[in-house]
C-alpha cells in the first residue's frame, strides 16, 4: 500500500512502533514498478472476538440493533481461514430458520462459540437507541445545538469550508460538532457524512457515541468504508491536530509528555492519505484561557505549550506528501486560519481581537507566511445566534479584507 508513506507507519520514521517493546519490524519499503510501497507482513489471528445482535442455533449472526457492522465478517474469515477460533457475543439466540438470509452478516459456518449478553450496550453510553440502528427516524428538532463557546466558533469556521453535495468524513474533537452547526443553520442534508465505522448520512453522534449516527442512510462494513477512503473517493475530511510543523505535517497520535492520553491514530492515516481536501481544527497552543466577545476573541492568559512546532513528534499526516499530491489543506484555529503551500504554512485569515504578531507569530516555533490579502474572520461567528451559513455553491459568509 501507499497509505502511510512518509508517516510514522513508514520504517524510515517509526515503522508503526509506539515504544521500545515493538522491536520486531512489521513493515518495510519495497520498490514495485518503479514506485515505493509499504509492505506489511500479515498478522495472523488465532482468535477473533466479534459481536452482533442475534444468533440462531447454528451461529448465523444478524445486526439489527447495531450502529455499525465494523469488521465482524472479515475478522471471522481471518481467524477461521487460519485455523483459529471465532467467538461471537450476542444479545439473544433464536431458533434455526427464523433469520432471513439477507439479514445474516456472518454465517454460522464461521462461528465456533456464542456468548449471550442480554444487557450488552449499543454504544459506550447507550443501552439501545433504535435511531442509531436505523429502525426509526429521530426528529431533527431533538438534536441540541452546540454550546456557545470557542470550540463552536472554530466549528462554524470549519463549516464555511464545505460545499453543497460534498461527501465529508469527520473525526473526533472540535470537528465532530460541525454536523450540529449545519443543523442549526438549516443546511442539514446538503453534506453527506461518512464515518470510518460505517455510517453514511444522518447525524453523526458525539462523545462516547462517536462512530455511530442517528438516521443514517446506509451502514457500510468498516473495511469497505476504508476502501472508499484509501482511494480518495470522498470530497473532504474534517479532523483534529495535536501538533503542526513547518512542513504542515500533523501529529494526532503520540505525545511523550502524556503517553496515557494519546491513543494512537485510528483511521487517521488511511483517511488523510488521499483526501482531496482536509480541514484540521484545534487550538493554536495548549493551556490558554480564552473568552468570547460579541465581535471577536480575547486571550485572558497565554498558553504554555506551543502546538505549531519545528518538527512534530509523530507524523500522523505528511505535509510534504500532501503538497506533492496537490491536496488542499487548511488549518482552523481560534486565532487564525492557515493554508499549506509549497513554501510551508501561510496565515490567510485572522480572528477579530487577535494581534498577528503577539498572538500568532510569536506563539509559533516556526516562521509563518502571511497572505497578501489577509482576511478577518466574520464577527457573526462569535455571536450566540445563527450565522446565515449557506452551502449552495459555497458559504455566503466571506472574510472581510484586513
C-alpha positions in Angstrom: 0.0 0.0 0.0 1.0 3.7 -0.4 -1.1 4.5 2.7 1.3 5.5 5.4 4.3 6.5 3.3 6.2 9.4 5.0 4.2 8.9 8.2 5.0 7.1 11.5 4.0 3.9 9.7 7.0 4.3 7.4 10.0 2.3 8.7 12.2 5.3 7.9 10.3 7.0 10.7 9.0 4.7 13.5 7.6 1.9 11.4 4.4 1.8 13.5 6.4 1.1 16.7 4.8 3.1 19.6 7.6 2.2 22.1 10.7 0.0 22.6 8.5 -3.1 23.2 7.8 -3.2 19.4 11.3 -4.3 18.5 10.5 -6.6 15.6 9.7 -4.7 12.3 6.3 -5.3 10.8 6.7 -3.1 7.7 9.3 -2.5 5.0 9.6 -0.2 2.0 9.6 -2.1 -1.3 10.1 -1.0 -4.9 7.5 -2.2 -7.4 7.1 -1.0 -11.0 9.4 2.0 -10.2 7.4 3.2 -7.2 7.7 3.0 -3.4 5.2 0.9 -1.5 4.9 -0.1 2.1 4.8 -3.9 2.6 3.1 -5.1 5.8 3.6 -8.7 6.8 0.3 -10.4 7.6 -0.6 -10.6 11.3 -2.5 -13.9 11.6 -5.2 -14.0 14.3 -5.6 -17.1 16.4 -8.9 -15.8 17.9 -11.5 -13.3 16.7 -14.0 -11.9 19.2 -16.9 -10.2 17.4 -20.4 -9.2 18.4 -23.9 -9.0 16.8 -27.5 -8.6 18.0 -28.9 -12.1 17.3 -27.6 -15.6 16.7 -29.6 -18.6 15.7 -28.8 -22.1 16.9 -26.4 -22.6 14.0 -24.4 -19.5 14.8 -25.7 -17.3 12.0 -25.4 -13.6 13.1 -27.6 -10.6 12.4 -27.0 -7.0 13.4 -30.5 -5.4 13.6 -29.8 -3.4 16.8 -26.2 -2.4 16.0 -24.9 1.1 14.9 -22.1 -0.5 12.9 -21.1 -3.8 11.4 -17.4 -2.9 11.9 -15.3 -5.8 10.6 -17.1 -8.8 12.0 -17.2 -10.9 8.9 -13.6 -10.1 7.9 -12.4 -10.9 11.4 -14.3 -14.2 11.4 -12.8 -15.1 8.0 -9.3 -14.2 9.1 -9.4 -16.5 12.1 -11.3 -19.3 10.6 -9.1 -19.5 7.5 -6.0 -19.7 9.6 -7.3 -22.5 11.9 -8.4 -20.1 14.6 -11.4 -19.7 16.8 -14.3 -17.3 16.4 -16.3 -16.2 19.5 -19.4 -14.1 19.0 -21.2 -12.1 21.7 -24.9 -11.5 21.0 -28.0 -10.2 22.8 -30.2 -13.3 22.1 -30.3 -16.7 20.4 -33.3 -17.7 18.3 -34.5 -20.9 16.6 -32.9 -22.2 13.4 -34.7 -21.0 10.3 -36.1 -17.8 11.8 -33.4 -15.4 10.4 -33.8 -14.1 6.9 -30.7 -15.0 4.9 -30.3 -11.4 3.5 -30.0 -10.2 7.1 -27.2 -12.6 8.1 -23.9 -10.7 8.1 -21.7 -13.6 9.5 -22.7 -17.1 8.5 -22.7 -19.8 11.2 -20.0 -21.9 9.5 -17.5 -19.3 10.6 -18.6 -19.1 14.3 -17.3 -21.5 17.0 -18.8 -20.1 20.2 -21.8 -17.9 21.1 -21.8 -15.8 24.3 -25.2 -14.4 25.3 -25.1 -10.9 26.9 -28.7 -9.7 27.1 -27.7 -6.4 28.5 -24.9 -5.6 26.0 -24.7 -1.9 25.3 -25.2 -0.4 21.8 -22.5 2.2 22.4 -20.4 3.0 25.4 -23.2 5.4 26.6 -26.3 3.8 25.0 -28.2 0.7 26.1 -30.3 0.8 23.0 -31.5 3.6 20.7 -33.4 2.4 17.6 -32.4 5.6 15.7 -28.8 4.5 15.9 -29.5 1.2 14.3 -31.8 2.8 11.7 -35.0 1.3 12.9 -36.7 4.7 13.4 -36.2 8.3 12.4 -35.1 10.7 15.1 -36.7 14.1 14.6 -34.1 16.7 13.8 -35.6 19.1 16.3 -34.5 16.8 19.1 -30.8 17.4 18.4 -29.3 20.1 20.7 -27.3 23.0 19.3 -23.6 23.1 20.2 -22.9 25.2 23.3 -21.7 28.7 22.5 -18.0 28.7 23.2 -14.7 29.0 21.4 -14.9 25.4 20.1 -18.2 26.3 18.5 -16.6 29.3 16.8 -13.9 27.1 15.3 -16.5 24.5 14.2 -18.5 27.3 12.5 -15.4 28.4 10.6 -14.7 24.8 9.6 -18.3 24.5 8.3 -17.6 27.5 6.0 -15.2 25.3 4.1 -17.9 22.9 3.0 -20.0 23.0 -0.3 -23.3 21.6 -1.2 -23.2 18.0 -2.4 -20.0 17.0 -0.7 -19.3 13.6 0.9 -17.4 14.5 4.1 -15.7 12.4 6.7 -15.4 13.8 10.3 -13.1 12.8 13.1 -13.3 13.1 16.9 -12.8 16.5 18.5 -14.0 20.0 17.5 -15.0 19.0 14.0 -17.5 16.5 15.4 -19.7 19.5 16.1 -19.8 20.6 12.5 -23.0 18.5 11.7 -24.7 20.3 14.6 -23.7 23.6 13.1 -25.3 22.6 9.8 -28.5 21.6 11.6 -28.7 24.9 13.4 -28.1 26.8 10.1 -30.8 24.8 8.2 -28.2 23.2 6.0 -28.6 19.6 7.1 -28.7 17.2 4.2 -26.6 19.3 1.9 -23.5 17.4 3.0 -23.4 13.6 3.4 -21.3 12.5 6.4 -19.2 9.3 6.0 -17.8 7.9 9.2 -15.0 5.3 9.3 -17.0 2.9 11.4 -19.5 2.6 8.5 -22.4 5.1 8.8 -23.3 7.1 5.7 -25.5 10.1 6.0 -27.7 11.0 9.0 -26.4 13.0 12.0 -23.1 11.7 13.5 -23.2 11.4 17.3 -20.9 13.0 19.9 -18.6 12.0 22.8 -18.6 8.2 23.5 -21.4 7.7 21.0 -19.0 8.9 18.3 -18.6 6.4 15.5 -22.4 6.0 15.2 -25.1 8.2 13.6 -28.8 8.7 14.0 -30.9 8.5 10.9 -28.1 7.0 8.7 -28.9 6.5 5.0 -26.7 3.4 4.9 -24.3 1.4 7.2 -21.3 0.0 5.4 -18.9 -2.6 6.8 -16.0 -0.6 8.1 -13.4 -2.4 5.8 -15.4 -1.3 2.8 -15.6 2.3 4.1 -11.8 2.3 4.3 -11.5 1.2 0.7 -13.6 4.3 -0.1 -11.3 6.4 2.0 -8.0 5.0 0.9 -8.8 5.5 -2.8 -9.9 9.1 -2.2 -13.5 8.6 -3.3 -14.9 11.2 -0.9 -14.6 15.0 -1.1 -13.3 16.2 2.3 -12.3 15.3 5.8 -12.6 17.4 9.0 -10.1 16.3 11.6 -8.2 17.5 14.7 -4.5 18.1 15.5 -2.2 17.9 18.5 0.8 19.5 16.7 1.6 21.1 13.3 5.1 21.5 12.0 6.9 23.6 9.4 6.1 21.1 6.6 2.4 21.2 7.5 2.7 17.7 8.9 0.2 16.8 11.8 0.6 14.7 14.9 -2.6 13.3 16.5 -1.2 10.0 17.7 1.5 10.5 20.2 2.8 12.9 22.8 5.6 11.5 25.0 4.7 14.0 27.8 1.2 12.4 28.0 1.5 8.8 26.8 -1.5 7.7 28.8 -3.8 10.3 27.0 -2.9 9.7 23.3 -4.4 6.5 22.0 -2.9 6.1 18.5 -4.1 7.3 15.1 -7.1 5.1 14.4 -8.1 5.6 10.8 -6.4 9.0 10.5 -3.6 7.8 8.3 -5.9 6.0 5.9 -8.4 8.9 5.7 -5.8 11.6 5.1 -3.6 9.7 2.6 -5.8 10.6 -0.4 -8.4 13.0 0.8 -8.9 15.8 -1.8 -9.5 18.4 0.9 -8.6 18.3 4.7 -9.6 20.8 7.3 -7.7 20.4 10.5 -9.0 22.1 13.6 -7.7 22.8 17.1 -6.3 25.4 19.5 -3.2 27.3 18.4 -1.5 26.5 21.6 -2.3 24.5 24.7 -3.4 25.9 28.1 -4.6 29.4 27.1 -7.6 30.9 28.8 -9.9 32.4 26.2 -13.2 34.2 26.2 -15.6 35.4 23.6 -16.8 38.9 22.9 -19.6 39.9 20.6 -17.2 40.7 17.8 -14.2 38.5 18.5 -12.0 36.6 20.9 -9.9 37.6 23.9 -6.8 35.8 25.2 -7.1 36.2 29.0 -3.9 34.2 29.7 -1.5 32.8 27.2 -0.9 29.1 26.9 2.3 27.5 27.9 2.6 24.7 25.3 3.2 25.6 21.7 1.5 23.4 19.1 3.0 24.9 15.9 6.5 23.4 16.1 9.6 22.8 14.1 9.1 19.0 13.8 6.1 17.0 15.1 6.9 14.2 17.4 4.9 11.7 15.4 3.9 12.1 11.7 0.3 11.1 11.5 -0.2 13.1 8.4 2.6 14.1 6.0 2.5 17.7 4.8 5.3 17.0 2.3 3.4 14.2 0.7 0.2 16.4 0.6 1.9 19.1 -1.2 3.4 16.6 -3.7 -0.1 15.1 -4.3 -1.8 18.5 -4.6 -4.1 18.1 -1.6 -6.0 21.1 -0.3 -5.0 21.5 3.3 -6.5 24.1 5.8 -5.8 24.6 9.5 -8.5 26.4 11.5 -7.7 27.6 15.0 -9.3 30.1 17.4 -6.7 32.8 16.3 -6.2 32.3 12.6 -6.7 30.2 9.5 -3.7 28.8 7.8 -3.2 27.1 4.4 -0.5 24.6 3.4 1.6 25.9 0.5 4.7 24.5 -1.2 6.7 27.1 0.9 5.1 26.0 4.2 2.3 27.4 6.4 0.6 30.6 5.4 -1.8 32.7 7.6 -4.7 33.6 5.4 -7.3 34.8 7.9 -7.1 36.4 11.4 -9.7 36.3 14.1 -11.0 39.7 15.3 -9.4 40.7 18.6 -6.2 38.8 17.7 -2.9 40.6 17.2 -1.0 38.9 14.4 2.5 39.5 15.8 1.8 38.9 19.5 -0.9 36.2 19.4 0.1 34.2 16.3 3.6 34.7 15.0 5.2 34.9 18.5 3.3 31.8 19.6 4.7 29.6 16.8 8.1 28.0 16.9 8.5 28.5 13.1 8.2 31.3 10.7 4.7 31.6 9.2 3.9 33.2 5.8 1.3 36.0 5.7 -1.1 36.2 2.8 -1.1 39.4 0.8 -4.9 39.5 1.1 -5.1 38.6 4.8 -8.8 38.4 5.8 -10.6 38.8 9.0 -13.0 36.1 10.3 -16.6 37.3 10.2 -17.7 38.7 13.5 -21.0 36.9 13.2 -19.3 33.6 14.2 -18.8 34.9 17.7 -22.4 35.8 18.4 -24.9 33.4 20.0 -27.3 33.2 17.1 -27.4 31.6 13.6 -24.7 33.0 11.3 -26.6 32.7 8.0 -24.5 29.9 6.6 -25.4 28.7 3.1 -23.7 25.9 1.3 -25.4 26.5 -2.0 -22.5 27.0 -4.3 -20.3 27.9 -1.3 -20.6 29.6 2.0 -22.3 33.0 1.9 -20.0 34.3 4.6 -16.8 35.7 3.3 -14.0 37.1 5.5 -13.5 40.8 5.3 -10.2 42.0 4.0 -7.9 43.3 6.7 
